[in-house]
Amino acid sequence: MQTSQFNGGQLEDRLRNLILSNTDQATVHPLQSPVTSTPTDTRRPEDQPIAREEWQAKQQTPPAQTPAKTGKKRPNQAQRRQMQAQLSIPIDTRAPAPYNNSEQTAFLPHSGTSQRGPRDPAVTIGNERRHQGGFGQGPPSPPTHQPSWRHSQPHTSDSFSRGVSVISSDEFPSRGRRPAQPALYNPSGHRQFVCTPEQIANQSALLDELCHIVVAGAEIEPSEIIEKEKFRVQVEAICRDVISRYEIEVNRTPGFQPYTVQLKCFGSLSSGFATKAADMDLGLLSPMSWSSPESSDSPIPRLIEKALLEHGFGARLLTRTRVPIIKLCENPNEQLRLDLLEARAKWEKGLADDNHEAVDDVIDDQETSEGISAIITTDAEHSPSRIRRRDSNQASGLVERTYEEQLASLKQSEAQSLMAYYGNAKRLLRRLNGRDITISNAADFKPADYKLLNDVSVAFVNGLHDENLKRRVQLYPSFRSDGTSNLPNLRSLTGVFTMVEGEKIVIVWETQAATGVSPKLRHSSENIVQAWKNLQNKRTFGTDPLLFNRELHITLERLRQIPFVQLMQLKQDQYESPTQYHSRVVKIAADLGSANSPSNTTGLPEVIQHYISGIRDKQVRDEVQNFATSSGVQSLRTIARKHKAIHLAADFERAIEKGLYQAEDLPLIKGYVKIIREEFVQRGAFTNKRNFDAVDFTVPATEQIIAITKMVKQLSDPSKLAPNQPKDRYHDSLEFPKNGVGVQCDINFSAHLALQNTLLLRCYAYTDPRVRPMVLFVKHWAKARGINTPYRGTLSSYGYVLMVLHYLVNIAEPFVCPNLQQLAPPDPNLPAEALEGVTTCKGRNVRFWRDEQEIQRLAREGNLNQNRESLGSLLRGFFEYYAQNHMMSTTSKRGFDWGRDVLSLRTHGGLLSKQEKGWIGAKTVVQLETVAPPNPAEAEANTGSKSPTDSIVGHVTAQAQPEQIPSPDGAPVAPPAAQAIKTKELKEVRHRFLFAIEDPFELEHNVARTVTHNGIVSIRDEFRRAWRIIRSTGKVGQAAENLLEDVKVESERMEKQQFAELLDEIHGLRA
């Protein structure tokens, strides 16, 4: 990167002014002024009408004489404590920040009236002493935000040195004001966390030590970087050869320059934030190609995939990710290589289906929108629709059924569950180019949309298999439309499904005799059922289907909570363990009344019988029933123990059949299976109604059996092994293993903005030596705690990098990193096309201070900031900021508001509101896209000609290729080979804003779009856990828990503990 030719001294002056303004703001805290009875002005300081001169004049005015005492009654002790709490000014015991790299002294928290207000380096009570820090002392500063240095200077190109410029503040929308609130008075009920200097020192020391260990172990080795670079060069040569041959032989462009094809590294490896074994991100650039490789009609990605496979690499093109990429590994094992070649061959024959690919944007989750309870949906609701290739269907002679025939085909089979039938209805709605109404699309719904939705909803009810259920729903005014009312009858498929589900529960309540139910419980249950019927008889439902859906959902949840209904519908879920199933039944029985509670007494025969009937596996169910009949036992705990023993034996047998245990362990396992399948033995010599565990049945527990059980506890729980586990919806059958396949990388075909992002992050890494280790620590922590997997609903590593930079730029005081986008240089005097990639990229504003050499020089000299905190102190503030949203303990700023704030690195202050961005509520966008060219089989069927890839794959001669056709102005146009047939795909993409991080350049792109409801709960819980551990360290001097404990290791430990408890329960060894 070339450095600018401006005077470096002016830049240092500018940065010095910036640093001075930052430290000056931190000189005097607003609460340090004399306390009066005047109400606090809650406006931001920059909005207050008092100018600096007026404030200084007021500071010089002698205080008014204290009025004479009146006969006011002396406050009592409680009132004095309250007044003291309101008027006390926390003391800041920090010494002036030394101008070196020593650790900054810890300090006490203090309050403030501004959300992003200043803090002072050192303050004593009164106005006796103020440290200006850094460049010396100066006069007192007013308790307001000093105007930014860039606003006090003329905006001319001559006033900025070495390319540092300013973008007008108008280009960066300001964040909405948050109500000011003193730190010591918190009406929301949150108590500000107060730390002593010793506690803060202990907390910072812990994080310093952990960070040193993590960075030493996580930092990528230079030898690994060299190895990855060699592989990149090798892959780049293959890409150049493939693209050059295609452009010269197929597109007839003999002047094509091969060396214009580049494979550039971006991402963590290039920005400096890479950890060991990190994958390499590569961006393919081919500016001279007729059709850009990122274009949907370009065959280049498929050609490169084929060439890489032929070179013995593991390569696979993914087309359903946000941008097309090729997953690549250097040394695939033989089975993986054969699987990849088979997948490629299927695609060439037109047999491949991309629906098994992982999709990074689309993750099903039960979200809860603000103020609206979420309706439970299936995976098909938010997953992309299957590719609709109408041209292929027509070529194959397929004739679609009429609209009425498709509606009439919606029928529920006898064995089909209601949920599965509902999924069929949603698929029919999509096939008819319709959609269900939601909060995000309600404003766009037209009469035709409502008509289609109504027709599918009616067909859904008409197709129900249960005639009684169908008739009851059809008779309700909430569903029936008599045509006499002028009110609209707007339905939703979700609402109708909820009506049917609720009516099934009501039928169960009315037809089953609720024996043994207390009168109080029966009365409350009957009230819930009547409320459901009243809602169904509501005649004004059709004016607002979303509001009616909410009322239906709330009432349905109340129906589901009726204990007797839960007992009648009791079924063990497919992957529900006997222990979980037993716990659920215990709760239901307890809710039915104390007479039914099996915790200290025997359960009713009815509860036990429903427990046995609900066991999922028929063979296990029959064995448990035989035991209950032969023994006559009436204890739910004993029945559940038998269930657990037989289920465990079946799990062991399936695992042995699949060969999942070592051969030397098989005799032990088979012997133990024989033991737990034997008849239970009676434990206890007498019957006592006050102690129902006195007569119990267990697996024999002799000394020999107990010894065998101890050895079995060291084995893996068979229920956690593959045959007994649910299919991982995120697992890809062709996914590369993490280790053993050499260098892995992703080739991205639309990486222009990603390259700009990488350069921005690299420049931030250069601004301060603490940036890189802090990012590495946070990335390691997020990975260890399992919250860095976007396709599983959490946040990407890039998102965590932006979170760290936001804290260092906008929250740490003084700042650690300057805002590079606000220090952008003026545009060079060049044509617009020459500015592409410097000031603009793909129509985006990518201006920022990108002079890497100058940034590094100023950072080495310590001229970019005045922050001298240790890494541990910065990490402490980082975790506190994201763990809570009230006042922080070491600064007069609030924590991050997850529900309201948008992280915006480009913005002054670093925050926007979701309201400003319009990022309120999730949105489902149906996109009609052009996708990759059809496979060769479809291309030949649709056009009668061969695929354009045949010129390379089949070595078609040049004479067989189409000629170039000149355009009217004489310039050649793309030949037919480059004009591949475009196919259509309807794809539903779910845009979520539960957590909002604005991309620095793609301003409409939420980096945290993949974070689901469960994902944000996990992320926030982990931040709170981390902050809890850090806080406890300050009190006791050492961490009570392992901050960086791997969640997988923790999960494995818990599973082992639960397995041991299960064996103890089977043998009656648990109390």
N, C-alpha and C positions, 0 to 999 in steps of 0.2 A: 504494500500500500504506500503510495507516494505521500509524503507529508506536504502540508500546505506551505506556501511561501510567505506567510505573514510573519510579522515580528513576534517572537516568542515572549518578549517582555510584557507586551500588552495582555497576553493570555494569562500570565502569572498574576498581573494586577487584577484582572477580572476574577480569577479564582480566589485571590486573596480577599476581594470584596465580598464574594459569595460566602467564604468561610467566616469573615468578620461579621456579616449580617446574621449568620447562623449562631455564632457565639454571643453576639450582642443580644439577640432575642432571648438567649438563655440566661441573661444576666439577672433580671428581676422578675420574680414571679408576680402575677397579678394580685394574689392574695397577700403579698408582702406590704401593700399599701395600708395606711391606717384603716382600721375597721370602723365603719359607721353604720347607721341604721338605714342608709340609702339602699334601695333594692339594687341587686347586681344586674348590670346590663348583660343580657344573655346573647347579644349579637356578637358576631365575630369582630375581633379588634379592628380589622380593616374596614368594617362597616360602621364603626362608631364615628360620630361627627367631630370628635375632639381631635384637633391636629397636634402634631408633635410639639410645635411651639407653644400652643396653649397648655399642653400637659406639663411642659417644662416650667412654664410660668406658674402654674398651680403648685408645682413642687417647691418653688421658691417662696410661695405665700405662707406666712406664719400661720400655724393652726389656730382655729378660733378658740376663744376662751371657754373653758369648761363651765357650763351653767351650774348654778347653785343646786345643791341637793334638795330634793323634795321629800315629802313624807311617804314615799312609796314603800310598800311592805317588802321586807327582806325576803328574797326567794328561798324556798325550802331546799333541802339537800338534792332532791331529784331534779329540781329546776336548775340548780347551779351546775350539776353534772351535764345537763343538756346544753346550757349556755356555753360551758367550757368546750364541749365537743364542737359547737358551731363556730367558736371564735378562735380556737387554737390554731396556730400556724406551725405545721411540721418543720422541724429543724433539719436543714441539709448540712451534714457534717463533712462533706467531701472537701478535700484540698484542691487547690487549682490543678487542672489537668497538666501534667508535665509534657513537654514537647519531646517525647521519646516513645519507645514501644513498650514501656512498662505497663503493668496492668492498672487500669483506672480504679481508684478507690471506690468501694461500694458506698451507697448512700441511701438515705431514707426516702420514702415516697413523699410526695407533696401534691397538693390539690391544685386545681386550676379551673378557670371558667371557660377555657377554649378547648374544643375537641382536639385540635391539632396545635395546641398552644405551646409556648416555649418552656424550657426548664432552665434553671440556673445552675452553673457549675458549683457554686458554693454560696450559701446564704446563711446569715445568722439572724436572730430575731431583730426586728427593726430594720433600718436602712443604714446600718453602720459599716458593713463591709460587702463588697461585691467583687468577684473575680471575673475579669473579662476573658481570661484564658488565651492561650495561643500567642497572639501578637502583642500582648501587653494590656494594660488597664486603660480605661477611658471613662468618660462621664456616664452617669446612670442612663439607662435606656428606658423609654416609656413602656408600660405594661401592655404593649400592643405588638402585633406582628409588624416588624419593619418591612417596608416595601422591598420586594425582590430587587437585587442589584440590577437585573436586566431591565427593570421598568424605570430605573432612575437614570439610564444612559440613553443617549440618542441612538436610534436604530439605523445606523449607517454601516456600510460595509467596512469602513475604515476603523471602526471602533472595536473590532473583534480581531484577536490575534490568532494566527495559525489556524484559521478556518473555523473558529468557534463562533457560532451565531445563535440567534434566538428565533424561535417560532412564536408568532403572536399568541398571547394567551387566549384570544378569541377562537383559535383553532383547537383549543383543548377545553371542552366544556367543564366547568367547575362542578365539584361535587356538592350536592345539596347539603345544607347546614344541618348538623345534628344538634339538638338542644344542648346548650351548655349545662354542666352539672358539676358542682364542687365534688372533690374526691371524698370528703368526709361526710357528706350528706347524700344519701343514696335512697331516694324514695322507692326505687324498684325492689328494694329488699336485699340487694347484693352488698355484702360487706367488703370494703376494700382490703386487700391483703397487705399487711404491714410487715416489713422485714427489718431486722437490725442489720447493721453493717457486717457483723460476724456471720449471720445467716446467709446474706448475699454472697459473702466470700466463700462460704462452704459450698453453696450451690454452683457458683462459677467454677470453683476448683474441680468439682465433680465433672462438669461438662468439659473443662479443659483437658482433664485426664482421658475421658472417653473419646474426645475428638482426636487427641494425639494417637490413641490406639487405633481408632477407626481409619484415619487417614493413612497411617503407616501400613495398614493391612489392605486397604481398599484401593490405594493409588495404583494406576496402571503402570506396568513396567515399560521402560523404553524398548526392551527387546520385543515385547508384545506389539508395540506400535510399529516397529520395523517389519514384523511378520505380517501385520495387517496391510501395511503399505505395499509390500511385495505382491500380495494377493490382489490388491486394488489395481496395480499396474497390469497384472496378468488379465484381469477381467476387462479392463479398459481396452486392451489390445483386441480382445475378442469382439467387443461391442463395435469398435472402429471397423473391423473387418466386415462384420455383418451389415452394418448400416451403409458402408461404402459400396459393397456389392449390390445391395438393394437399390441404392440411389443411382448407381451407374448403369446396372444391367436392366433394371425394371423401369425406373423412372427416366432413363436416358439423359442423365445429367453428367456428361464426361468431365465437367469442370469441378466436380465435387471434391472438396479437400478433406481427406480422412482425419487430419489432425484438428479439425474443428469439432470433432466428436470428443467430448470430455466426460470423465466420470469423476466428479468432485465429491470430496468427503465433507459431510456436514454433521450436525448433531453434536453429541457430547464429546466424541473423539476429537472434533475440530475446535470446539469451544473451550476445551480444557477441563470439562467436568466428567470425564469418563472414568469408570471404575474398572477393576480387573474383570476380564472376560466379557467386557461390554461389546455388544454387536456394533458393527460399523454401518453407518448410513451413507449411501452413495447416491448422488443426483446425476442423472444422465442428461447432458446438454448436447443438442445437435442443431445449431441455428441454421445450417444450410439445407436441411431436409425439406422436401416438398411439403410434407405434412409433419408437423412437430410430433415427436414421440409421445407426448402427453395427449395428443388428439385422440378422440374416441374412435376415429376411423383409420388410425395408423396400425399397420401390421408389425411394426418394429418390435414391440414388447414380446409378441409371440415368436418372432424370428430369433430374438436374443435368447429367449427361454430354450428354444430347440438347440441353438449352438452351444449353450452352456451345458445342457444335458449330454450332448455329443462329446464334450471335452471331459466327461466323467464327473462333473460337479453335480451337486443336488440343487435343482432349480425348479421353482414353481411360481407361476404368475397368479397373483390374487387381483381380481377385478372388482370385488365388492367392498373393498376398504374405501376410505375417504378419497384416496388417490391410488391409481394402480401401482403396484409394486411387485418386484420379483424377490421372493425369499431364496437366499442362496447360501449353500454351505460348501466348504472346500473338499471334505473327504466323507461323503455319505457311506454308511454301511451298505452291504450288498442288498439287503432287503429293502431299505429305504430307496436306493437307486432304482430298483426294479419297480417299486410302487409308483415312483415319480414318472418313469418311462411309460408305465401302464396308463396313468392318468393322462399323460400327453397323447398317447395313442387313442384313447377314448375320445378326447376332444377332437382329434383330427377326423374321427369317424362320425362325429356328431352325436356321441352317446354321453358326453360328460354333462354333469349338472353342477353348477357352482354353489348350490345351496348348502353344501357342507362346509363352506369357508367360514371362518370367523369374520364377523362384521364389527368394525371398531365403533361405528356410530350408533348402532341399533342394539340396544340391550333392553330386554323386557324387565320391567320392575313395577311393583305396586306403589306408585307415587301418590303422594297426598298433596294436592294443590292447596293454595292458601284459601282457607275457608270452606273447602269442599272435601268431603271424604272420598277417597279413591274407591273406584269400583274394581273388584278383582277381575283380571283379564288373563287370557292364556298367552302362550308364547307367540301365537300367530298375530296377536293384536298389533304388536310394534315391530314385528320382523318384516323384512322386505318381501313383497309379493314375488311369486315365481315369475321368471321372465316370460313375457307373452310375445311369442314370435308369430304374429298374424300371417306374415308372408309364408312362413313354413307350413302353417296349418292349411292355408288355402292351396299351397302346392301339393299337399298330401291328400287333398280332396275332402278334408274334414268340413262338415257343415254344422255350424252352431245351432243349438236349439233356440226356439223362440223365447221371448221374455216370459210368457205365461207358462211355458213348459219348464223353464228353469225354476220358477217359483214353486210349481207343483211338485218338482222333484225333491224338494226339501222335506224329508221324512225321517223320523226317529225310529231306529230299529228297536226291537224288543230288548236286546242286551246292551244298547248304547246308553252311556251315562248322559245326564243332562248337560254337563260341561262339554263333553265331546260333541253333542248335538249343537250346542251353542257355537262351537268352533266351526262347524259346517255352515251355519247360517252366516257367520262373518266372512267366510271364504266366498260364499255366494254373493254377498253384498259387494265384495271387492271385484268379483268377476263381472258384475253388472256396472262397474265403474262408480260405485257408491262408497259411502263412508258413514260411520256412526257419528252422531253429534257429540262434540266435546267442548270444553271451555275454550280451547284454543281456536276452534274452527266455527263456532256458533255464529259469529258475525258474518261469515261468508256463506252461510246456508241459504239456498234459494228454494222457492216452492217445489221445483223439480227434485231437489235433494230430499226434501221432506216426503214427497210422494213416493220416491223409491224406498226410502227408509221405512215408511209406513207399510208398503207392500211386502217387504221382506219380514217385518215384524209380524204381520198378520199370517204370512206363510209359516213362520216359526211356530206360532201357536196352533195353526191348523195341522201341522205335521207332528204334533206330540203323540206319542204312542198311547199314553194313559188317557182314555176317553173322559173319565170323570174329572181329571185335572184340567183337560182342555175345556170342558163345558163350564167349569167353575170360573176359569179365567175369562172366558168369553162373555159371561153374564155380568161381570163387574163393570160399572159405569166407567171406571178408569181405563178400560180397554175397549168397551163397546162404543160405537158411534151411531146414534140413532138418526142422525141427519136433521133433527128438529132444532138443534141448538146452533146459534150463530158463532159460538166459541170455536176456535180452531182445535183440532185433534192432532197435536204434534207428538209423535211417539219417538222413542229411541230404542234400538235393539237391546242395548244394555238394560234399559228400564224394563222392557218386556221380559227379558231373561230373569231379572230380579223379582218381578211379579210371579213368575212361574215357580221360581225356587222358594219364595216365601209361602206360596199357596200349598206347596208340597208339605211344608212343615205344619201348616194349619190342619191339613188333612190327617197327618200323623197324630196331632194333639186330639182331634175330635174322634178319631176311630179307635185309639188305644186307651184302655182304662188305666188311668194313672193311680194305681193302687199304692198304698203306703205313703202317699204324698201328704204332707201336713196341710191343714186348711189354709194357713197363711200363704204357703208357697203356691197352692192351687189358685187362690184368689189373685195373687200378683201375676201369675201366668195367664189367667183368663183375661186380665186387664190388658196384657200385651197383645194377646190374640185379638181382642176387640179393637184395640188401636189399629192393628193391621187392617181389619175389615173396614173400619171407618175411613182409613186412607184410600182403600180401593173404591169406596163409594163416593169419593170426592169427584165433583163434576167439573171443577176448574183446573184439572191437571194439565190439560193440553196447551195452555198458553205459555208455559215455561217448562219444557221437558227436563232441563238440567236441574231445576229446583225440585221437581217431582222425583227425579232420580235420587237426589240427595235424601229426600224424605223416605223414599223406599229403602234405601241402603241403611239408614239409621234404624228404621223399624225392623228390617230383616235381621240386623245384628242383634237386636233385642230378642227376636224370636229364637235365634240360634243359641242364645244364652239360657234358655229355659232348660233346667236340668233334666226334666223328664224327656224332652225332645232329644237332648244329647244322648240320653240312655237308649231311646228307641232307635236312633240312627247310628248307634255305636258300631264302628268298623275300624279295624286296624289298617292304617295306611300301608302302602306298598313297602316303604323303606323305614317304617316306624319300628323301633326295637321293642321287644317285650317289656323292657324296663320303662320305656316312654309310654307305651300303651297302658301298662299297669298304673303308672302315675296319673294318667288322664282319667282312668276309671275311678281311682281313689277320690279325685277331686269332684267328679260328677256325683258319686255316692255321698260324699260329705255335703254337697249342695242340696241333695234331696232331703237331708235332715239328719239329726244326730243318731236316730235309730238305724240309719243305713250306713253310718260311717264305719269303714273297716279298719280305721287306724287303731282303735283299741277294742273293737268288738267284731264279731262275725258279720259279714255282709248278708243282706237278704238273698234268698235263692234267686229272685228275679235279677238282681244285679250280677250275680255270678253267672247265671244262664246267658245274659246278654254279653258278658265278657267272653264266654266260651264261643258263642255264636259269631262274635265279631272277629275272631282270630282269622287272619287272612289265609294262611296255608292250610289246605283241607286235611292233609295227612297229620299235621301237628294238631289241628283242631279235633280230629277224631281221637287221637291219643289222649288229649287232655279231657275230652268228654268221657272216655272210658275210665280214666282215673277217677274223675268226679263221681261217676255212677258206682264204681266198685268200692270206693272208700267211704262214700257218703259224707265226705268232708264239706263243711259249709263255711270255710274261711277263704276269703278272696286272696289273702297273702299266700296261702298254700297252693291254691289253684294257679296263681301267677308264677310261683316258684316252679311248678311242674311245667308250665308253658315255657319258662326261660330255659330250663334244662333240655327239653326236647328241641327247642329252636336252636340252642347252641350246638347240640349234637348234629342237627341237619346242616348247620353252617360249616362245621368241621368236615363233614362228609363231602359237601360240595367243593370245599377248598382242596381236599385230598384228591378228588376226581380231576380237578384242574391242574394238579401238580404244583401247588403254591407253597408247599412246605418242603424243607430239606428231607432227603431220604432217611437220614439218621433220626429225625424227629417223628417219623410215621408210626413206629411201634408204640411210642408214648401216647400219641394222639389217639390211635385206635383203641388202646387200652382204656384211655379216659372216656372215650365215647361210649364204650361198653358199660362203664361204671354209671354214667349219668342216665343211661337208658334203662337201667335196672329199676325194679319197683322201689318206690320211696319207702322209707322205714318210719315208723311212728316214733315221735319223740315226746316224752311226757307220760307219766303214769296215772294221771287222774284228770278229771274234767272239772273245770272251775269257771263258772260264767263270768267271774270278775277278771279272769286271766285266760283269754282264749288262745294265747300262744302256749299254754300249758300242754295242750294236745296239738301236736304239729307233725308235719311229714316233711322229711328232707332226704336228700341223697346221703347214703351212709358216710360218716366222717371218722373212720378209723385212723390210727396213726399212719398206716401205710397209704391210705387214700389222701390224707392231708399232705404227706410228702410228695405224692404224685401231683397234687394240685399246685404246690409251690413251683414245681418244674413247669407245669402248663402255663403258669402266670408269666413265665419268661418268654413265651411264644407270642406271636402276633394274634390279635383278636381276629378270628375268621370272618366276623361280620364286617370288618373294615377292608377286607381284601376284594379284589376286582369283581368276582362273580356275584357278590352280595351287595354291591354298591350301585347307586343310580348312575346312569350315564351322565357324564359331565357334558353339559350343553355347550360349554366353551371349548371342549377338546376337539382338536382337528386330527383326523386320522393320518394326515400326512405332515403333522407338525414335527419339526426337527428336534432331536434331543438337545438338552442344554450343553452336554459335554460329549467329547469323543468324535466329533465330526469336523474338527479343524476350525478355521476362521468362518464366522457367519456374518452375513451382511444383508441389507435390504437395498435393492436398486429402485430408486424412486424416479418416476417419469414426469413429475411436476414439482421440482425442487427449487424453483427460482426464489420464492419467498423464504423457504427454509434456509437457503444459503445466507440470505440477509439476516434472518433471525440468529443464525449461528455466529455471524460476525458481530452482531450487537452483543450477544452474550459473552463472546471472547473479549470484547472491549471492556465490558463490565468486570470480567475476571482480572483484567490488567489494572483496574483503578485502585485496588487494594489487595495486599497479599492474604488478607483474611477471607476474601470472597470465596475462593476456590475450596479451601478446607471446610468452610461452613456449608457450602452446597453439597460437597461429598458426604459430610456427616448426615445432613438431612435426607439425602437420597438413600444412604445406607439404613437410616432409621425407618424410613417409609417402606423399604423393601423387607426389612426384618419383621415389621409389624403387619405386612400383607396388605398395604393400602396404596400400592403403586401399579395396579393392573387395570388399565382403562376398560378392556373388554369384559372385565368382571365388575364393572360399575364404580371403580375408584378413579384415582387421578394419575396422569402420566408423570414421568420424571420431569418433563419440560414444565409442567404445571408447578411442581415443587420448586424448580429453579426460579420461576417468576415470583413465587411466594417469598422466597428468601430475598430476592432483589428488591421487592416492594418494601420489605422491612428495612433493608440496609439503606435504601434511597430516601424513604419517607418517614420512617418511624424512629430509627436509631437517632439519638441526639448526642452530639452533632452527627450529621449524616456520615455514612461510611462511603457511599458512592454518590457522585453527582448524577443528575438526570441527563443522560447522554442525548436523549431525543430533544430535550429543551436546549441543549448546547450545540445544536446542529449548525454547520457552517452555511454561509450564503451559497446559493447555487452558482457554479462556475458559468462563465459566459460562453456556453457551448450550445449547439443545436439540441433540440428536444430529444432526438434519437440518440445523441451521445450521452444524455443524462440517464438513460435506462440502465438500471443497476446501480446507480449512484444516488440519485434523488428520488427516482420512481422505479417501480418494478411491477409489471403486470397491472398498471393503473393504480398502484398503491403508493402512498407517501412513505418512503423508507429513509427519510432524512434523519441522521444522527451524527454525533461526533465520532468519526471512524478512523481518526489518525492514531493508529496503534502505537507507533513509535513515540509520539509526543505524550500520549497517555501514560506509557510506561516510564518515560523520563520524569514526568511530574510526580508520578506515584513513588518512584525511587527517592526523590528529593523530599517527599512528605508534603507536597504542596496541593494535593487534591482534597484533603479533609483535615479536620482537627480532632477526629475521634481517636481516642487512645484506649478504648476498652479491649479487654482480652476476648479471645474467641469464646470462652466459657460465658462471659458476661453477655455477649451478643446472642449466643444461643439461648441463654436464660430468657432474655427479652423476647426472642422470637417465639418460643413456646408459650410464654405468658400471653403474648399478643393474640395468638390464634386459639388459645384455650378458653378465653372468657371475653365478654364484651363490655365490661365495666372498667372503671379506672385502673390503670396499671400501677404497679407498686413502685416503680422507679422513674416514672415520667408522668406528666400531666396529660397524657393521652389515653384514649379509650382503646380497649381491645377490638379486634375485628368483629363486625356484625355480619354473621354468615347469611342471615336472612335478608339483609338490606343492601350490603355493600358489594361493589364490583371492583376487583383489583384492576387497576389501569396504570401500567408502568409509564406510559407516555404522558400521563396527566400530572399537572402540578398538584402535589398533595397525595397522589397515588390512588385516589378513590373516586369512583362515581357511584351513583345509586342505580339500583335495578330499574327504578322508575324512569330515570333519565335515559337509560339505554333501551327501554321498552322490553326488558328481559324479565317479564312478569308471567309466571306460569309456563308450563311446558307446552311446546307446540309440535304437532305432528304434521310434517310437510310431505305431501305426495309429489314426487318428482318424476317427470317423464323425461328420461335420459336417453341419449345415444350411448351405446356401450361398444365394447370391442367388436371388431368385424366378426361375422359368423364363422363357424368352423368350416373347414373345406367342404365337408359333405353338404352343409346347408347352402354355402355359396354356390356350389355347382348346381344344386337343385333349383335355386331361385333364379339363377342367371343363365344357366346352360353353359357357362364357361368355368374354367378352373380358377382356383383361388390365386390371388396375386403372389402368395408365398411359393407357388410352384416353381417360379423362376429360379429360386435358390434351392429349395428342397429337392425339386426334381430336375434341376439343371436344364430348364427350357431354353432353347436357342433364342438368340436375339431376334431372328427373323419372325418368330412367332409372337413377338410382343407388339402391342399397339403403338402406332406412331404418335409423336407429339403433335398436338393441335395448337397452332399459334392463335393467340388472342387478337382482337381487332387492332390493337396497338403494336402488334408484332412480337410481344413478349410471350414466351412459352407458358402454357398452363399445365397443370398437373395432368398426366395421362390417366386413362381409365384405370390403370392398375392401382393408382393411388386413390381412386375414388371408390373405396369399398362400400358395399351396401351397408346402410345403417339400420340397426335393429332397435326395437323399442323395449324399454323396461319401465314398469311402474314400480317405484320404490318408496316405501314409507320411511321417513327418517325422523327420529324423535329428537328434538332439540330441548335439552333440559337446562334450567337455570337455577337449580337448587344451590349450586356453588358457581360463582361467576368470576372468571378471569378473562379479561379482554386481551386478545392477541395484540402485541405491539404494533403490527402493521395491518393485519386483517381485522379491522375494528368491529365487524359484525360477527366475527368468529369467537365463540366461547371455548377457550382451551379446556374448560372443565365440563364440556357438554356431555361427556360420558358418565359423569357422576350421578348415580341413581339415588333414590331415597335411602336404601340400605347402605349405599356407598358413603353418602355424606354422614350418616350416623356413625359408621365405622371410623371415618377420618376424624370427626370431632371427638369421638370417644378416645381415640389414640392421642390426640393433642391434650385432652384433659388428663388422661393417664400419665403422660409424660410430665405435665405440669404438677400433678399430684406428687409424683416421685421426686421431682426437683424441689418442691416446697418442703417435703418431709426431710430432705437432706439437710436443709438449713437448720432444722430443729435438733436433729440427732447427730449430725456430722457425717453420716454415711447413708447411702441409699438403702431403703427397705426392700426395694424390688430392682430387678435388672431392667434398666431403661431400654436396652437394646436386645432384649430377649427375643429370639426368633419365634414368631407366632406359630410356625410349623412345629418347632421343637416343643413349645408349650402345649400345642394341641395333641402331639404324640404322647406327651407325659400324662395329660388328662385322660386320653383314651386308654392308656395302660392302667391308670388308676381305676377307671370305670370297669375295665375288664376284670381286674382283681376283685373289686367289690361284687361283681356279678357272680364270680366263682364262690366267694364267701357266702353270698346269699343262697345259692343253690345248695350248699352244704350246711346251711343253718349256722354259720359262724359269725354272722352279723347280729348285733343287738336289735 
